[in-house]
Amino acid sequence: MLTAAIFFPVIWIVWNQIPSNKARSNGILLAGLNMGPAFFGVIFTMIVNPENYEAQTIQSNSKEDQKIFDKDVSDRVPMTIRWIVAIAFFCSLLGFGLIKRKWKTECIEDDATKSTMSFKDMLNI
């Protein structure tokens, strides 16, 4: 639900700004959406376990083997979550800064920039 709540408004904005290249802009947006977790996952791993410690195998109830990290790695998790939030906040600010602003001379809509669908139409309600 969170991904859809973020992705659909972005598509709606991009389609209104670039109506002639909807397929290419959707492809770029989908690539960014799908590569984001991989990118932030690597950053998370590099911050939480910079020494690349291996997980230790322990037995629980003599039935299953579980792997856990030592105290040094587990103590770094809260700090790493804070860093990831700070990085995501910075990326969001950068994205907001890169949004095109309309100048007063651009307020006149022509057929190329006129919206063809409403938000309700996009959600098929």
N, CA, C and O atoms as a Tinker XYZ file with bonds, in Angstrom:
   500  protein
     1  N      0.823000   -1.200000    0.000000    73     2
     2  CA     0.000000    0.000000    0.000000    64     1     3
     3  C      0.862000    1.256000    0.000000    63     2     4     5
     4  O      0.553000    2.229000   -0.688000    81     3
     5  N      1.960000    1.230000    0.787000    73     3     6
     6  CA     2.824000    2.402000    0.847000    64     5     7
     7  C      3.490000    2.649000   -0.498000    63     6     8     9
     8  O      3.607000    3.794000   -0.934000    81     7
     9  N      3.924000    1.591000   -1.151000    73     7    10
    10  CA     4.548000    1.742000   -2.462000    64     9    11
    11  C      3.566000    2.323000   -3.467000    63    10    12    13
    12  O      3.927000    3.205000   -4.246000    81    11
    13  N      2.342000    1.844000   -3.458000    73    11    14
    14  CA     1.334000    2.375000   -4.378000    64    13    15
    15  C      1.003000    3.825000   -4.056000    63    14    16    17
    16  O      0.804000    4.632000   -4.964000    81    15
    17  N      0.943000    4.162000   -2.768000    73    15    18
    18  CA     0.633000    5.542000   -2.378000    64    17    19
    19  C      1.730000    6.502000   -2.808000    63    18    20    21
    20  O      1.463000    7.677000   -3.058000    81    19
    21  N      2.961000    6.014000   -2.896000    73    19    22
    22  CA     4.067000    6.863000   -3.352000    64    21    23
    23  C      4.154000    6.855000   -4.872000    63    22    24    25
    24  O      4.395000    7.895000   -5.484000    81    23
    25  N      3.961000    5.699000   -5.482000    73    23    26
    26  CA     4.214000    5.554000   -6.918000    64    25    27
    27  C      3.142000    6.201000   -7.793000    63    26    28    29
    28  O      3.481000    6.875000   -8.765000    81    27
    29  N      1.866000    6.017000   -7.479000    73    27    30
    30  CA     0.808000    6.547000   -8.343000    64    29    31
    31  C      0.802000    8.073000   -8.456000    63    30    32    33
    32  O      0.668000    8.586000   -9.566000    81    31
    33  N      0.942000    8.813000   -7.367000    73    31    34
    34  CA     1.005000   10.274000   -7.545000    64    33    35
    35  C      2.208000   10.719000   -8.374000    63    34    36    37
    36  O      2.120000   11.691000   -9.124000    81    35
    37  N      3.321000   10.018000   -8.241000    73    35    38
    38  CA     4.499000   10.369000   -9.032000    64    37    39
    39  C      4.222000   10.144000  -10.509000    63    38    40    41
    40  O      4.596000   10.975000  -11.338000    81    39
    41  N      3.575000    9.038000  -10.856000    73    39    42
    42  CA     3.222000    8.784000  -12.261000    64    41    43
    43  C      2.274000    9.857000  -12.768000    63    42    44    45
    44  O      2.422000   10.339000  -13.890000    81    43
    45  N      1.322000   10.223000  -11.963000    73    43    46
    46  CA     0.352000   11.237000  -12.361000    64    45    47
    47  C      1.051000   12.567000  -12.655000    63    46    48    49
    48  O      0.744000   13.221000  -13.652000    81    47
    49  N      1.971000   12.961000  -11.808000    73    47    50
    50  CA     2.711000   14.208000  -12.015000    64    49    51
    51  C      3.574000   14.115000  -13.269000    63    50    52    53
    52  O      3.591000   15.042000  -14.079000    81    51
    53  N      4.286000   13.010000  -13.433000    73    51    54
    54  CA     5.171000   12.873000  -14.592000    64    53    55
    55  C      4.374000   12.824000  -15.883000    63    54    56    57
    56  O      4.798000   13.411000  -16.879000    81    55
    57  N      3.244000   12.150000  -15.903000    73    55    58
    58  CA     2.426000   12.116000  -17.113000    64    57    59
    59  C      1.900000   13.499000  -17.473000    63    58    60    61
    60  O      1.760000   13.811000  -18.656000    81    59
    61  N      1.605000   14.334000  -16.478000    73    59    62
    62  CA     1.164000   15.691000  -16.765000    64    61    63
    63  C      2.308000   16.559000  -17.266000    63    62    64    65
    64  O      2.083000   17.454000  -18.081000    81    63
    65  N      3.526000   16.320000  -16.801000    73    63    66
    66  CA     4.671000   17.127000  -17.208000    64    65    67
    67  C      5.269000   16.654000  -18.537000    63    66    68    69
    68  O      5.709000   17.476000  -19.341000    81    67
    69  N      5.289000   15.350000  -18.774000    73    67    70
    70  CA     5.889000   14.787000  -19.983000    64    69    71
    71  C      4.870000   13.872000  -20.656000    63    70    72    73
    72  O      5.019000   12.651000  -20.593000    81    71
    73  N      3.847000   14.419000  -21.294000    73    71    74
    74  CA     2.814000   13.543000  -21.863000    64    73    75
    75  C      3.273000   12.782000  -23.106000    63    74    76    77
    76  O      2.667000   11.769000  -23.455000    81    75
    77  N      4.313000   13.237000  -23.773000    73    75    78
    78  CA     4.729000   12.569000  -25.010000    64    77    79
    79  C      5.597000   11.342000  -24.766000    63    78    80    81
    80  O      5.711000   10.504000  -25.660000    81    79
    81  N      6.214000   11.199000  -23.596000    73    79    82
    82  CA     7.108000   10.070000  -23.310000    64    81    83
    83  C      6.643000    9.290000  -22.085000    63    82    84    85
    84  O      7.413000    9.085000  -21.146000    81    83
    85  N      5.401000    8.860000  -22.093000    73    83    86
    86  CA     4.862000    8.155000  -20.933000    64    85    87
    87  C      5.549000    6.813000  -20.705000    63    86    88    89
    88  O      5.810000    6.448000  -19.558000    81    87
    89  N      5.845000    6.080000  -21.755000    73    87    90
    90  CA     6.453000    4.759000  -21.607000    64    89    91
    91  C      7.864000    4.869000  -21.033000    63    90    92    93
    92  O      8.219000    4.132000  -20.113000    81    91
    93  N      8.659000    5.775000  -21.566000    73    91    94
    94  CA    10.032000    5.936000  -21.087000    64    93    95
    95  C     10.052000    6.429000  -19.634000    63    94    96    97
    96  O     10.830000    5.932000  -18.819000    81    95
    97  N      9.200000    7.401000  -19.315000    73    95    98
    98  CA     9.184000    7.914000  -17.941000    64    97    99
    99  C      8.689000    6.847000  -16.960000    63    98   100   101
   100  O      9.191000    6.772000  -15.838000    81    99
   101  N      7.722000    6.028000  -17.357000    73    99   102
   102  CA     7.277000    4.924000  -16.490000    64   101   103
   103  C      8.387000    3.912000  -16.276000    63   102   104   105
   104  O      8.553000    3.398000  -15.170000    81   103
   105  N      9.143000    3.622000  -17.313000    73   103   106
   106  CA    10.261000    2.680000  -17.186000    64   105   107
   107  C     11.320000    3.182000  -16.220000    63   106   108   109
   108  O     11.836000    2.416000  -15.406000    81   107
   109  N     11.646000    4.468000  -16.307000    73   107   110
   110  CA    12.636000    5.043000  -15.397000    64   109   111
   111  C     12.109000    5.030000  -13.967000    63   110   112   113
   112  O     12.846000    4.704000  -13.036000    81   111
   113  N     10.837000    5.382000  -13.785000    73   111   114
   114  CA    10.251000    5.368000  -12.443000    64   113   115
   115  C     10.210000    3.957000  -11.856000    63   114   116   117
   116  O     10.523000    3.768000  -10.681000    81   115
   117  N      9.830000    2.973000  -12.660000    73   115   118
   118  CA     9.788000    1.595000  -12.167000    64   117   119
   119  C     11.181000    1.068000  -11.845000    63   118   120   121
   120  O     11.360000    0.335000  -10.873000    81   119
   121  N     12.168000    1.439000  -12.658000    73   119   122
   122  CA    13.541000    1.013000  -12.370000    64   121   123
   123  C     14.012000    1.606000  -11.044000    63   122   124   125
   124  O     14.627000    0.912000  -10.234000    81   123
   125  N     13.725000    2.885000  -10.824000    73   123   126
   126  CA    14.107000    3.503000   -9.558000    64   125   127
   127  C     13.382000    2.897000   -8.376000    63   126   128   129
   128  O     13.974000    2.690000   -7.317000    81   127
   129  N     12.103000    2.610000   -8.552000    73   127   130
   130  CA    11.312000    2.015000   -7.477000    64   129   131
   131  C     11.819000    0.619000   -7.116000    63   130   132   133
   132  O     11.859000    0.257000   -5.940000    81   131
   133  N     12.203000   -0.161000   -8.121000    73   131   134
   134  CA    12.662000   -1.522000   -7.872000    64   133   135
   135  C     14.114000   -1.593000   -7.410000    63   134   136   137
   136  O     14.480000   -2.523000   -6.691000    81   135
   137  N     14.943000   -0.638000   -7.806000    73   135   138
   138  CA    16.348000   -0.655000   -7.405000    64   137   139
   139  C     16.571000   -0.006000   -6.039000    63   138   140   141
   140  O     17.613000   -0.223000   -5.422000    81   139
   141  N     15.610000    0.786000   -5.556000    73   139   142
   142  CA    15.753000    1.458000   -4.272000    64   141   143
   143  C     16.021000    0.518000   -3.117000    63   142   144   145
   144  O     16.973000    0.742000   -2.370000    81   143
   145  N     15.216000   -0.537000   -2.931000    73   143   146
   146  CA    15.483000   -1.450000   -1.811000    64   145   147
   147  C     16.850000   -2.128000   -1.903000    63   146   148   149
   148  O     17.496000   -2.341000   -0.877000    81   147
   149  N     17.295000   -2.466000   -3.093000    73   147   150
   150  CA    18.614000   -3.090000   -3.238000    64   149   151
   151  C     19.711000   -2.096000   -2.849000    63   150   152   153
   152  O     20.648000   -2.453000   -2.135000    81   151
   153  N     19.598000   -0.875000   -3.308000    73   151   154
   154  CA    20.590000    0.155000   -3.021000    64   153   155
   155  C     20.655000    0.449000   -1.524000    63   154   156   157
   156  O     21.736000    0.458000   -0.935000    81   155
   157  N     19.486000    0.692000   -0.906000    73   155   158
   158  CA    19.471000    0.992000    0.521000    64   157   159
   159  C     19.808000   -0.236000    1.363000    63   158   160   161
   160  O     20.324000   -0.091000    2.471000    81   159
   161  N     19.531000   -1.435000    0.868000    73   159   162
   162  CA    19.917000   -2.651000    1.584000    64   161   163
   163  C     21.426000   -2.815000    1.660000    63   162   164   165
   164  O     21.959000   -3.226000    2.691000    81   163
   165  N     22.116000   -2.495000    0.569000    73   163   166
   166  CA    23.581000   -2.562000    0.568000    64   165   167
   167  C     24.153000   -1.516000    1.520000    63   166   168   169
   168  O     25.085000   -1.803000    2.270000    81   167
   169  N     23.599000   -0.307000    1.493000    73   167   170
   170  CA    24.068000    0.738000    2.405000    64   169   171
   171  C     23.830000    0.316000    3.855000    63   170   172   173
   172  O     24.702000    0.496000    4.705000    81   171
   173  N     22.656000   -0.242000    4.140000    73   171   174
   174  CA    22.344000   -0.699000    5.498000    64   173   175
   175  C     23.353000   -1.744000    5.955000    63   174   176   177
   176  O     23.849000   -1.681000    7.080000    81   175
   177  N     23.657000   -2.703000    5.087000    73   175   178
   178  CA    24.599000   -3.764000    5.444000    64   177   179
   179  C     25.998000   -3.203000    5.673000    63   178   180   181
   180  O     26.698000   -3.633000    6.589000    81   179
   181  N     26.405000   -2.248000    4.848000    73   179   182
   182  CA    27.743000   -1.674000    4.994000    64   181   183
   183  C     27.867000   -0.863000    6.286000    63   182   184   185
   184  O     28.944000   -0.826000    6.881000    81   183
   185  N     26.795000   -0.217000    6.727000    73   183   186
   186  CA    26.862000    0.568000    7.964000    64   185   187
   187  C     26.757000   -0.332000    9.190000    63   186   188   189
   188  O     27.479000   -0.132000   10.167000    81   187
   189  N     25.864000   -1.324000    9.151000    73   187   190
   190  CA    25.636000   -2.150000   10.343000    64   189   191
   191  C     26.764000   -3.167000   10.555000    63   190   192   193
   192  O     27.043000   -3.541000   11.694000    81   191
   193  N     27.404000   -3.611000    9.496000    73   191   194
   194  CA    28.452000   -4.630000    9.622000    64   193   195
   195  C     29.663000   -4.240000    8.773000    63   194   196   197
   196  O     29.956000   -4.911000    7.783000    81   195
   197  N     30.374000   -3.165000    9.140000    73   195   198
   198  CA    31.491000   -2.718000    8.304000    64   197   199
   199  C     32.682000   -3.671000    8.306000    63   198   200   201
   200  O     33.462000   -3.678000    7.354000    81   199
   201  N     32.834000   -4.471000    9.352000    73   199   202
   202  CA    33.959000   -5.403000    9.440000    64   201   203
   203  C     33.645000   -6.736000    8.750000    63   202   204   205
   204  O     34.507000   -7.612000    8.678000    81   203
   205  N     32.417000   -6.892000    8.244000    73   203   206
   206  CA    31.964000   -8.095000    7.548000    64   205   207
   207  C     32.093000   -9.350000    8.419000    63   206   208   209
   208  O     32.613000  -10.375000    7.978000    81   207
   209  N     31.614000   -9.248000    9.655000    73   207   210
   210  CA    31.609000  -10.399000   10.554000    64   209   211
   211  C     30.596000  -11.424000   10.039000    63   210   212   213
   212  O     29.567000  -11.066000    9.465000    81   211
   213  N     30.903000  -12.687000   10.254000    73   211   214
   214  CA    29.978000  -13.742000    9.857000    64   213   215
   215  C     29.056000  -14.080000   11.008000    63   214   216   217
   216  O     29.411000  -13.926000   12.177000    81   215
   217  N     27.863000  -14.545000   10.660000    73   215   218
   218  CA    26.898000  -14.941000   11.683000    64   217   219
   219  C     27.334000  -16.260000   12.311000    63   218   220   221
   220  O     27.867000  -17.138000   11.632000    81   219
   221  N     27.100000  -16.386000   13.617000    73   219   222
   222  CA    27.454000  -17.601000   14.335000    64   221   223
   223  C     26.248000  -18.532000   14.376000    63   222   224   225
   224  O     25.109000  -18.091000   14.532000    81   223
   225  N     26.514000  -19.803000   14.237000    73   223   226
   226  CA    25.435000  -20.796000   14.262000    64   225   227
   227  C     25.195000  -21.236000   15.701000    63   226   228   229
   228  O     26.125000  -21.593000   16.424000    81   227
   229  N     23.925000  -21.204000   16.099000    73   227   230
   230  CA    23.544000  -21.702000   17.427000    64   229   231
   231  C     22.411000  -22.695000   17.247000    63   230   232   233
   232  O     21.730000  -22.701000   16.222000    81   231
   233  N     22.216000  -23.532000   18.252000    73   231   234
   234  CA    21.117000  -24.486000   18.212000    64   233   235
   235  C     20.049000  -24.051000   19.197000    63   234   236   237
   236  O     20.340000  -23.641000   20.321000    81   235
   237  N     18.820000  -24.150000   18.754000    73   235   238
   238  CA    17.703000  -23.876000   19.657000    64   237   239
   239  C     16.801000  -25.096000   19.667000    63   238   240   241
   240  O     16.352000  -25.544000   18.612000    81   239
   241  N     16.533000  -25.633000   20.831000    73   239   242
   242  CA    15.693000  -26.827000   21.026000    64   241   243
   243  C     16.250000  -28.052000   20.315000    63   242   244   245
   244  O     15.508000  -28.998000   20.051000    81   243
   245  N     17.530000  -28.055000   20.003000    73   243   246
   246  CA    18.231000  -29.146000   19.309000    64   245   247
   247  C     17.562000  -29.585000   18.023000    63   246   248   249
   248  O     17.841000  -30.684000   17.543000    81   247
   249  N     16.711000  -28.789000   17.458000    73   247   250
   250  CA    16.036000  -29.154000   16.217000    64   249   251
   251  C     16.525000  -28.314000   15.042000    63   250   252   253
   252  O     16.787000  -28.842000   13.961000    81   251
   253  N     16.643000  -27.022000   15.254000    73   251   254
   254  CA    17.001000  -26.132000   14.157000    64   253   255
   255  C     18.268000  -25.378000   14.490000    63   254   256   257
   256  O     18.509000  -25.002000   15.637000    81   255
   257  N     19.062000  -25.167000   13.478000    73   255   258
   258  CA    20.223000  -24.303000   13.636000    64   257   259
   259  C     19.827000  -22.899000   13.228000    63   258   260   261
   260  O     19.213000  -22.696000   12.180000    81   259
   261  N     20.180000  -21.932000   14.056000    73   259   262
   262  CA    19.918000  -20.535000   13.743000    64   261   263
   263  C     21.248000  -19.805000   13.668000    63   262   264   265
   264  O     22.223000  -20.182000   14.316000    81   263
   265  N     21.263000  -18.752000   12.862000    73   263   266
   266  CA    22.465000  -17.941000   12.757000    64   265   267
   267  C     22.174000  -16.568000   13.319000    63   266   268   269
   268  O     21.175000  -15.941000   12.965000    81   267
   269  N     23.044000  -16.100000   14.195000    73   267   270
   270  CA    22.894000  -14.767000   14.762000    64   269   271
   271  C     24.248000  -14.054000   14.702000    63   270   272   273
   272  O     25.303000  -14.686000   14.647000    81   271
   273  N     24.185000  -12.727000   14.714000    73   271   274
   274  CA    25.396000  -11.927000   14.732000    64   273   275
   275  C     25.766000  -11.618000   16.175000    63   274   276   277
   276  O     24.931000  -11.695000   17.076000    81   275
   277  N     27.030000  -11.267000   16.380000    73   275   278
   278  CA    27.477000  -10.969000   17.735000    64   277   279
   279  C     26.969000   -9.598000   18.197000    63   278   280   281
   280  O     26.296000   -8.890000   17.448000    81   279
   281  N     27.298000   -9.240000   19.425000    73   279   282
   282  CA    26.777000   -8.033000   20.052000    64   281   283
   283  C     27.221000   -6.761000   19.336000    63   282   284   285
   284  O     26.463000   -5.791000   19.295000    81   283
   285  N     28.422000   -6.737000   18.775000    73   283   286
   286  CA    28.898000   -5.532000   18.076000    64   285   287
   287  C     27.996000   -5.166000   16.904000    63   286   288   289
   288  O     27.677000   -3.995000   16.700000    81   287
   289  N     27.592000   -6.161000   16.144000    73   287   290
   290  CA    26.731000   -5.914000   14.981000    64   289   291
   291  C     25.324000   -5.546000   15.429000    63   290   292   293
   292  O     24.741000   -4.594000   14.908000    81   291
   293  N     24.773000   -6.278000   16.379000    73   291   294
   294  CA    23.391000   -6.001000   16.804000    64   293   295
   295  C     23.264000   -4.654000   17.505000    63   294   296   297
   296  O     22.202000   -4.034000   17.447000    81   295
   297  N     24.320000   -4.186000   18.165000    73   295   298
   298  CA    24.273000   -2.874000   18.808000    64   297   299
   299  C     24.296000   -1.723000   17.805000    63   298   300   301
   300  O     23.907000   -0.604000   18.136000    81   299
   301  N     24.745000   -1.991000   16.592000    73   299   302
   302  CA    24.816000   -0.948000   15.565000    64   301   303
   303  C     23.504000   -0.779000   14.790000    63   302   304   305
   304  O     23.372000    0.172000   14.020000    81   303
   305  N     22.549000   -1.666000   14.975000    73   303   306
   306  CA    21.301000   -1.608000   14.217000    64   305   307
   307  C     20.505000   -0.327000   14.467000    63   306   308   309
   308  O     20.088000    0.297000   13.492000    81   307
   309  N     20.264000    0.109000   15.717000    73   307   310
   310  CA    19.501000    1.360000   15.908000    64   309   311
   311  C     20.181000    2.576000   15.271000    63   310   312   313
   312  O     19.513000    3.420000   14.674000    81   311
   313  N     21.510000    2.662000   15.398000    73   311   314
   314  CA    22.239000    3.765000   14.784000    64   313   315
   315  C     22.133000    3.707000   13.258000    63   314   316   317
   316  O     22.036000    4.741000   12.597000    81   315
   317  N     22.152000    2.512000   12.714000    73   315   318
   318  CA    22.052000    2.355000   11.270000    64   317   319
   319  C     20.677000    2.764000   10.763000    63   318   320   321
   320  O     20.560000    3.364000    9.694000    81   319
   321  N     19.644000    2.446000   11.517000    73   319   322
   322  CA    18.290000    2.867000   11.133000    64   321   323
   323  C     18.220000    4.384000   11.095000    63   322   324   325
   324  O     17.612000    4.955000   10.190000    81   323
   325  N     18.841000    5.044000   12.075000    73   323   326
   326  CA    18.868000    6.514000   12.065000    64   325   327
   327  C     19.595000    7.051000   10.836000    63   326   328   329
   328  O     19.143000    8.015000   10.219000    81   327
   329  N     20.709000    6.434000   10.482000    73   327   330
   330  CA    21.458000    6.875000    9.294000    64   329   331
   331  C     20.642000    6.675000    8.016000    63   330   332   333
   332  O     20.634000    7.547000    7.147000    81   331
   333  N     19.963000    5.549000    7.896000    73   331   334
   334  CA    19.151000    5.287000    6.702000    64   333   335
   335  C     18.020000    6.307000    6.594000    63   334   336   337
   336  O     17.722000    6.788000    5.501000    81   335
   337  N     17.388000    6.639000    7.723000    73   335   338
   338  CA    16.330000    7.657000    7.718000    64   337   339
   339  C     16.902000    9.003000    7.290000    63   338   340   341
   340  O     16.275000    9.726000    6.516000    81   339
   341  N     18.093000    9.347000    7.790000    73   339   342
   342  CA    18.723000   10.614000    7.407000    64   341   343
   343  C     19.064000   10.637000    5.920000    63   342   344   345
   344  O     18.884000   11.662000    5.261000    81   343
   345  N     19.550000    9.528000    5.390000    73   343   346
   346  CA    19.875000    9.446000    3.959000    64   345   347
   347  C     18.604000    9.558000    3.121000    63   346   348   349
   348  O     18.586000   10.271000    2.117000    81   347
   349  N     17.546000    8.865000    3.522000    73   347   350
   350  CA    16.277000    8.940000    2.788000    64   349   351
   351  C     15.699000   10.356000    2.846000    63   350   352   353
   352  O     15.143000   10.835000    1.858000    81   351
   353  N     15.826000   11.026000    3.990000    73   351   354
   354  CA    15.359000   12.405000    4.131000    64   353   355
   355  C     16.139000   13.331000    3.193000    63   354   356   357
   356  O     15.552000   14.191000    2.537000    81   355
   357  N     17.457000   13.153000    3.132000    73   355   358
   358  CA    18.276000   13.960000    2.234000    64   357   359
   359  C     17.896000   13.714000    0.770000    63   358   360   361
   360  O     17.800000   14.660000   -0.012000    81   359
   361  N     17.682000   12.453000    0.398000    73   359   362
   362  CA    17.271000   12.130000   -0.980000    64   361   363
   363  C     15.909000   12.744000   -1.293000    63   362   364   365
   364  O     15.684000   13.203000   -2.413000    81   363
   365  N     15.000000   12.759000   -0.322000    73   363   366
   366  CA    13.686000   13.374000   -0.529000    64   365   367
   367  C     13.811000   14.875000   -0.725000    63   366   368   369
   368  O     13.168000   15.444000   -1.608000    81   367
   369  N     14.633000   15.519000    0.091000    73   367   370
   370  CA    14.863000   16.956000   -0.082000    64   369   371
   371  C     15.476000   17.264000   -1.445000    63   370   372   373
   372  O     15.105000   18.242000   -2.093000    81   371
   373  N     16.406000   16.429000   -1.871000    73   371   374
   374  CA    17.010000   16.603000   -3.187000    64   373   375
   375  C     15.964000   16.454000   -4.281000    63   374   376   377
   376  O     15.950000   17.229000   -5.237000    81   375
   377  N     15.091000   15.465000   -4.147000    73   375   378
   378  CA    14.016000   15.262000   -5.124000    64   377   379
   379  C     13.053000   16.434000   -5.162000    63   378   380   381
   380  O     12.645000   16.875000   -6.237000    81   379
   381  N     12.686000   16.942000   -3.983000    73   379   382
   382  CA    11.804000   18.113000   -3.939000    64   381   383
   383  C     12.459000   19.318000   -4.584000    63   382   384   385
   384  O     11.792000   20.115000   -5.244000    81   383
   385  N     13.761000   19.453000   -4.396000    73   383   386
   386  CA    14.482000   20.577000   -4.994000    64   385   387
   387  C     14.563000   20.491000   -6.505000    63   386   388   389
   388  O     14.678000   21.513000   -7.181000    81   387
   389  N     14.506000   19.282000   -7.040000    73   387   390
   390  CA    14.616000   19.099000   -8.487000    64   389   391
   391  C     13.270000   19.165000   -9.209000    63   390   392   393
   392  O     13.231000   19.098000  -10.438000    81   391
   393  N     12.175000   19.293000   -8.475000    73   391   394
   394  CA    10.861000   19.391000   -9.114000    64   393   395
   395  C     10.772000   20.700000   -9.877000    63   394   396   397
   396  O     11.122000   21.761000   -9.360000    81   395
   397  N     10.305000   20.614000  -11.096000    73   395   398
   398  CA    10.177000   21.799000  -11.934000    64   397   399
   399  C      9.065000   22.692000  -11.390000    63   398   400   401
   400  O      7.960000   22.236000  -11.096000    81   399
   401  N      9.390000   23.965000  -11.269000    73   399   402
   402  CA     8.387000   24.932000  -10.818000    64   401   403
   403  C      7.871000   25.700000  -12.020000    63   402   404   405
   404  O      8.626000   26.028000  -12.935000    81   403
   405  N      6.583000   25.982000  -12.007000    73   403   406
   406  CA     5.998000   26.749000  -13.107000    64   405   407
   407  C      6.223000   28.226000  -12.878000    63   406   408   409
   408  O      5.963000   28.743000  -11.791000    81   407
   409  N      6.704000   28.897000  -13.893000    73   407   410
   410  CA     6.851000   30.348000  -13.845000    64   409   411
   411  C      5.534000   30.979000  -14.257000    63   410   412   413
   412  O      4.685000   30.310000  -14.847000    81   411
   413  N      5.359000   32.215000  -13.966000    73   411   414
   414  CA     4.096000   32.877000  -14.287000    64   413   415
   415  C      3.838000   32.876000  -15.788000    63   414   416   417
   416  O      2.680000   32.868000  -16.205000    81   415
   417  N      4.874000   32.884000  -16.602000    73   415   418
   418  CA     4.682000   32.859000  -18.053000    64   417   419
   419  C      4.256000   31.485000  -18.541000    63   418   420   421
   420  O      3.733000   31.368000  -19.649000    81   419
   421  N      4.466000   30.439000  -17.746000    73   419   422
   422  CA     4.113000   29.080000  -18.149000    64   421   423
   423  C      2.714000   28.685000  -17.684000    63   422   424   425
   424  O      2.309000   27.542000  -17.899000    81   423
   425  N      1.979000   29.568000  -17.071000    73   423   426
   426  CA     0.669000   29.233000  -16.527000    64   425   427
   427  C     -0.376000   28.964000  -17.604000    63   426   428   429
   428  O     -1.405000   28.351000  -17.321000    81   427
   429  N     -0.133000   29.403000  -18.812000    73   427   430
   430  CA    -1.077000   29.173000  -19.894000    64   429   431
   431  C     -0.913000   27.734000  -20.366000    63   430   432   433
   432  O      0.162000   27.327000  -20.806000    81   431
   433  N     -1.992000   26.976000  -20.266000    73   431   434
   434  CA    -1.924000   25.566000  -20.663000    64   433   435
   435  C     -2.224000   25.421000  -22.145000    63   434   436   437
   436  O     -3.167000   26.021000  -22.661000    81   435
   437  N     -1.425000   24.633000  -22.815000    73   435   438
   438  CA    -1.735000   24.273000  -24.188000    64   437   439
   439  C     -2.155000   22.802000  -24.204000    63   438   440   441
   440  O     -2.219000   22.165000  -23.153000    81   439
   441  N     -2.436000   22.269000  -25.374000    73   439   442
   442  CA    -2.948000   20.899000  -25.459000    64   441   443
   443  C     -1.919000   19.859000  -25.016000    63   442   444   445
   444  O     -2.292000   18.785000  -24.544000    81   443
   445  N     -0.613000   20.169000  -25.165000    73   443   446
   446  CA     0.416000   19.190000  -24.816000    64   445   447
   447  C      0.538000   18.997000  -23.307000    63   446   448   449
   448  O      0.875000   17.903000  -22.856000    81   447
   449  N      0.274000   20.032000  -22.523000    73   447   450
   450  CA     0.435000   19.908000  -21.075000    64   449   451
   451  C     -0.885000   19.795000  -20.340000    63   450   452   453
   452  O     -0.892000   19.704000  -19.112000    81   451
   453  N     -1.979000   19.798000  -21.037000    73   451   454
   454  CA    -3.287000   19.716000  -20.390000    64   453   455
   455  C     -3.512000   18.289000  -19.871000    63   454   456   457
   456  O     -3.223000   17.312000  -20.562000    81   455
   457  N     -4.024000   18.190000  -18.666000    73   455   458
   458  CA    -4.259000   16.893000  -18.048000    64   457   459
   459  C     -5.364000   16.155000  -18.800000    63   458   460   461
   460  O     -6.391000   16.736000  -19.149000    81   459
   461  N     -5.135000   14.869000  -19.043000    73   459   462
   462  CA    -6.114000   14.068000  -19.767000    64   461   463
   463  C     -6.943000   13.185000  -18.840000    63   462   464   465
   464  O     -7.955000   12.621000  -19.256000    81   463
   465  N     -6.515000   13.065000  -17.584000    73   463   466
   466  CA    -7.258000   12.240000  -16.644000    64   465   467
   467  C     -7.158000   12.849000  -15.256000    63   466   468   469
   468  O     -6.214000   13.572000  -14.936000    81   467
   469  N     -8.156000   12.535000  -14.441000    73   467   470
   470  CA    -8.136000   13.015000  -13.066000    64   469   471
   471  C     -7.540000   11.926000  -12.179000    63   470   472   473
   472  O     -7.266000   10.814000  -12.632000    81   471
   473  N     -7.349000   12.263000  -10.930000    73   471   474
   474  CA    -6.806000   11.298000   -9.979000    64   473   475
   475  C     -7.756000   10.120000   -9.801000    63   474   476   477
   476  O     -7.310000    8.980000   -9.673000    81   475
   477  N     -9.065000   10.383000   -9.792000    73   475   478
   478  CA   -10.049000    9.290000   -9.669000    64   477   479
   479  C    -10.004000    8.381000  -10.883000    63   478   480   481
   480  O    -10.118000    7.163000  -10.751000    81   479
   481  N     -9.836000    8.974000  -12.094000    73   479   482
   482  CA    -9.752000    8.148000  -13.299000    64   481   483
   483  C     -8.523000    7.244000  -13.252000    63   482   484   485
   484  O     -8.569000    6.091000  -13.682000    81   483
   485  N     -7.436000    7.779000  -12.729000    73   483   486
   486  CA    -6.205000    6.986000  -12.664000    64   485   487
   487  C     -6.360000    5.782000  -11.734000    63   486   488   489
   488  O     -5.800000    4.718000  -11.999000    81   487
   489  N     -7.113000    5.943000  -10.651000    73   487   490
   490  CA    -7.336000    4.852000   -9.715000    64   489   491
   491  C     -8.496000    3.951000  -10.094000    63   490   492   493
   492  O     -8.791000    2.980000   -9.397000    81   491
   493  N     -9.170000    4.280000  -11.225000    73   491   494
   494  CA   -10.318000    3.507000  -11.736000    64   493   495
   495  C    -11.438000    3.423000  -10.709000    63   494   496   497
   496  O    -12.000000    2.353000  -10.478000    81   495
   497  N    -11.757000    4.552000  -10.097000    73   495   498
   498  CA   -12.855000    4.583000   -9.121000    64   497   499
   499  C    -14.111000    5.034000   -9.807000    63   498   500
   500  O    -15.160000    5.132000   -9.171000    81   499
